[in-house]
């Protein structure tokens, strides 16, 4: 979702800077790059380390961060990433089942869906709805099961190394669209510059090539 569907990584950076400042620390774009893709509990622990705080639970920091991001998503503009809406419109028009799978919590997923339109997706799975967050494959495996398609015939679109690892671990075809940090090409993934380079025919070809 963040950095793949919508241009919200800047929103996350602003929220991370604000919450870390409340804790008495400093958060930088480099910190974001090292922690992009979460999970949020890990980000919260790093924020506490940056602030030198041991008196605040990481769960409380994660709660504050979620609240800060949600407030910004619901009150400010939410912009599509280049090519994302065109691809979704084609996917929907062709009748290809599509799910939104995010490491973000449900409150943030719903905030984004209210801005871009939940009708684009058959369903969504949030990070607080699966036993293990990315890079574990749980969310993608559940999505494939709910769609009713073998995971090997599914395409996962991801912008972060953490999300890419989750897609690869699931067994899906993975297309990486790097946003905050670079992602190197590998036999287990295809790297593109923008979703403007991706359409249904492109994804279909990748899946067919995987199946031989």
PyMOL commands that set and color helices and strands:
alter all, ss='L'
color gray80, all
select helices_A, chain A and resi 9-23+29-35+40-51+58-75+84-93+106-116+118-120+127-129+138-147+151-153+161-170+195-197+200-211
alter helices_A, ss='H'
color red, helices_A
select strands_A, chain A and resi 99-101+123-125+155-158+173-176+190-191
alter strands_A, ss='S'
color yellow, strands_A
deselect
rebuild
show_as cartoon
